Each structure stands twice: as structure tokens, then as C-alpha cells.
């Protein structure tokens, strides 16, 4: 069977358990069509780049699917009828990604990054004590 990745944006007014129930319902639609959900990742409530149906934020969910195309089309049709789903993007991939997605890796690395003070960007002393090497000196000849 072909592999798909599907990213779903759900309204911000919907709670996280309701989003999980919605995703389980869509997984049931896939199962009826002979497919399965290989992986579910809940990316959380995130800002959207622009307003979508008067919403500034949305719950993001990634699904890795192993399913025939007819089942994926039926799932997308069901999602288009649901008013809690703002956007859906489904693409076909050659193989499913193992482990966490790039979004989850970025989220985890953000938590592990050292703070600004710990990286050596803290107090540099008074401004007068530092040399002014950032720009060339003006010559007094008027150039």
C-alpha cells in the first residue's frame, strides 16, 4: 500500500482530548477502507502564519498513513465536512519516517538549548571599556 503524511489543523476552541477523539474517528474511517495509521504526533496549539476562518491559532496533528488512496480520499472528504478542522494537507511519500518528525526534534532541541547567559553573551562590561572595532574611524581630512 502507498504511504502518506497528513497534517491536520483543528480550531483553537477545540480541546486537546476532542482533537484526539477526532483523529481516532478519522483513523476508524481509514480502517474501514483497509488502511492504518502508522504514527500520530500531536504538535500542540501553535500560531498560524495568517488567519484561517477567523482563527489565529490551531492544534496541529501529523499522521503517517499506510492506506489505499480511496480510503485517504474518504478521510479527506470526512474532514472537509467537519467544522472543527481548518486545513488538511496530505502528501504521498516513498517511505514513512521512523522516530520523531522534524517539528518534534525542533521542539525537543529548543528545550535543551542553553540559556543566553550560559552561552557567554552575558555582561560585557561598560561600553567605554570596549574597543570600537565594529566600524572604521573617520579621517579628519573631510572625506
The 8 nearest C-alpha neighbors of each residue, nearest first, counted from 0:
[[1, 66, 67, 65, 2, 34, 68, 33],
 [0, 2, 66, 65, 67, 3, 91, 68],
 [1, 3, 65, 92, 64, 91, 94, 66],
 [4, 2, 91, 64, 92, 90, 63, 5],
 [5, 3, 63, 90, 89, 62, 64, 91],
 [4, 6, 89, 62, 88, 61, 3, 7],
 [7, 5, 61, 88, 60, 87, 62, 89],
 [6, 8, 87, 60, 59, 86, 9, 5],
 [9, 7, 59, 86, 85, 58, 57, 84],
 [8, 10, 84, 58, 57, 85, 83, 7],
 [11, 9, 57, 83, 12, 13, 84, 85],
 [10, 12, 57, 13, 56, 58, 9, 44],
 [13, 11, 10, 14, 57, 83, 9, 56],
 [14, 12, 11, 10, 17, 15, 18, 83],
 [15, 13, 17, 16, 18, 12, 11, 58],
 [14, 16, 18, 17, 19, 13, 58, 43],
 [17, 15, 19, 18, 14, 20, 13, 21],
 [18, 16, 20, 14, 19, 15, 21, 13],
 [17, 19, 21, 15, 16, 20, 22, 14],
 [18, 20, 16, 22, 17, 21, 23, 15],
 [21, 19, 17, 23, 18, 22, 24, 16],
 [20, 22, 18, 24, 19, 23, 17, 25],
 [21, 23, 25, 19, 24, 20, 26, 18],
 [24, 22, 26, 20, 25, 21, 19, 27],
 [23, 25, 21, 27, 22, 26, 20, 28],
 [26, 24, 28, 22, 27, 23, 74, 21],
 [25, 27, 23, 29, 28, 24, 22, 30],
 [26, 28, 30, 24, 25, 29, 23, 31],
 [29, 27, 25, 31, 26, 30, 74, 32],
 [28, 30, 34, 26, 32, 27, 70, 31],
 [29, 31, 27, 34, 33, 32, 28, 35],
 [32, 30, 28, 29, 33, 27, 34, 70],
 [33, 31, 70, 29, 30, 34, 28, 69],
 [32, 34, 30, 31, 29, 66, 67, 35],
 [35, 33, 66, 30, 29, 65, 32, 67],
 [34, 36, 65, 30, 66, 64, 29, 37],
 [35, 37, 64, 38, 63, 65, 26, 62],
 [36, 38, 63, 64, 35, 65, 39, 62],
 [39, 37, 63, 36, 62, 40, 64, 61],
 [40, 38, 62, 61, 41, 63, 37, 60],
 [41, 39, 61, 60, 42, 62, 38, 99],
 [40, 42, 60, 43, 59, 61, 39, 58],
 [43, 41, 59, 60, 40, 44, 103, 58],
 [44, 42, 58, 41, 59, 45, 60, 57],
 [43, 45, 58, 57, 59, 56, 42, 11],
 [46, 44, 56, 57, 43, 58, 47, 59],
 [45, 47, 56, 55, 57, 48, 44, 49],
 [46, 48, 56, 49, 55, 45, 57, 50],
 [49, 47, 46, 50, 55, 56, 51, 45],
 [50, 48, 47, 51, 55, 54, 46, 56],
 [51, 49, 55, 54, 53, 52, 47, 48],
 [50, 52, 54, 53, 49, 85, 55, 47],
 [51, 53, 54, 50, 85, 55, 10, 86],
 [54, 52, 51, 50, 55, 49, 56, 10],
 [55, 53, 51, 50, 52, 56, 10, 11],
 [54, 56, 50, 47, 46, 49, 53, 51],
 [57, 55, 46, 47, 45, 54, 11, 44],
 [56, 58, 11, 10, 9, 44, 8, 45],
 [57, 59, 44, 9, 43, 8, 11, 45],
 [58, 60, 8, 42, 43, 7, 57, 41],
 [61, 59, 41, 7, 6, 40, 42, 62],
 [62, 60, 6, 40, 5, 39, 7, 41],
 [63, 61, 39, 5, 38, 4, 64, 6],
 [64, 62, 4, 38, 37, 36, 3, 5],
 [63, 65, 36, 3, 37, 2, 66, 35],
 [66, 64, 2, 35, 34, 1, 0, 36],
 [65, 34, 67, 0, 64, 35, 1, 68],
 [68, 66, 69, 70, 0, 34, 1, 71],
 [67, 69, 71, 70, 72, 66, 1, 73],
 [70, 68, 72, 71, 67, 73, 32, 66],
 [69, 71, 32, 73, 29, 72, 68, 67],
 [72, 70, 74, 68, 73, 69, 75, 67],
 [73, 71, 75, 69, 74, 70, 76, 68],
 [72, 74, 76, 70, 71, 75, 77, 69],
 [73, 75, 71, 77, 76, 72, 28, 25],
 [76, 74, 78, 72, 73, 77, 79, 71],
 [75, 77, 73, 79, 74, 78, 72, 80],
 [78, 76, 74, 80, 75, 79, 73, 81],
 [79, 77, 75, 81, 80, 76, 74, 84],
 [78, 80, 76, 77, 81, 75, 84, 82],
 [79, 81, 77, 78, 82, 76, 84, 75],
 [82, 80, 78, 83, 79, 84, 77, 85],
 [81, 83, 84, 80, 85, 79, 78, 10],
 [84, 82, 10, 81, 9, 85, 13, 12],
 [85, 83, 9, 82, 81, 8, 86, 10],
 [84, 86, 8, 9, 10, 83, 51, 87],
 [87, 85, 8, 84, 7, 88, 9, 6],
 [88, 86, 7, 6, 8, 89, 5, 85],
 [87, 89, 6, 5, 7, 90, 86, 4],
 [90, 88, 5, 4, 6, 87, 3, 91],
 [91, 89, 4, 3, 92, 5, 88, 2],
 [90, 92, 3, 2, 4, 89, 93, 1],
 [93, 91, 3, 94, 2, 90, 4, 95],
 [94, 92, 2, 91, 95, 1, 3, 96],
 [95, 93, 92, 2, 96, 3, 1, 91],
 [94, 96, 97, 2, 63, 92, 93, 3],
 [95, 97, 94, 98, 100, 99, 63, 38],
 [98, 96, 95, 99, 100, 38, 94, 37],
 [97, 99, 96, 100, 38, 104, 103, 101],
 [98, 100, 103, 104, 101, 97, 96, 102],
 [99, 101, 103, 102, 104, 98, 96, 97],
 [100, 102, 104, 103, 105, 99, 106, 98],
 [103, 101, 105, 100, 104, 106, 42, 99],
 [102, 104, 106, 100, 105, 101, 99, 107],
 [105, 103, 101, 107, 106, 102, 108, 100],
 [106, 104, 108, 102, 103, 107, 109, 101],
 [105, 107, 103, 109, 104, 108, 102, 110],
 [108, 106, 104, 110, 109, 105, 103, 111],
 [107, 109, 111, 105, 110, 106, 104, 112],
 [110, 108, 106, 107, 112, 111, 105, 104],
 [109, 111, 107, 108, 112, 106, 113, 105],
 [110, 112, 108, 109, 113, 107, 106, 114],
 [113, 111, 109, 110, 108, 114, 107, 115],
 [114, 112, 117, 111, 118, 115, 116, 110],
 [113, 115, 117, 116, 112, 118, 111, 119],
 [114, 116, 118, 117, 120, 113, 119, 121],
 [117, 115, 121, 114, 118, 120, 119, 113],
 [116, 118, 114, 115, 119, 113, 120, 121],
 [119, 117, 115, 116, 120, 113, 114, 121],
 [120, 118, 121, 117, 116, 115, 122, 123],
 [121, 119, 116, 118, 115, 122, 117, 123],
 [120, 122, 116, 119, 123, 115, 117, 118],
 [121, 123, 124, 120, 116, 119, 125, 126],
 [124, 122, 121, 125, 120, 126, 129, 119],
 [123, 125, 122, 126, 128, 129, 127, 121],
 [124, 126, 127, 128, 123, 129, 122, 130],
 [125, 127, 128, 129, 124, 123, 130, 131],
 [128, 126, 129, 125, 130, 124, 131, 123],
 [129, 127, 126, 125, 130, 124, 123, 131],
 [128, 130, 127, 126, 131, 125, 124, 123],
 [131, 129, 132, 128, 127, 133, 126, 134],
 [132, 130, 133, 129, 134, 135, 136, 127],
 [131, 133, 134, 130, 135, 129, 136, 128],
 [132, 134, 131, 135, 130, 136, 129, 137],
 [135, 133, 132, 136, 131, 137, 130, 138],
 [136, 134, 137, 132, 133, 131, 138, 130],
 [137, 135, 138, 134, 131, 132, 139, 133],
 [136, 138, 139, 135, 142, 141, 140, 134],
 [137, 139, 140, 136, 141, 142, 135, 134],
 [138, 140, 141, 137, 142, 136, 135, 134],
 [141, 139, 138, 142, 137, 136, 135, 134],
 [140, 142, 139, 138, 137, 136, 135, 134],
 [141, 140, 138, 139, 137, 136, 135, 134]]
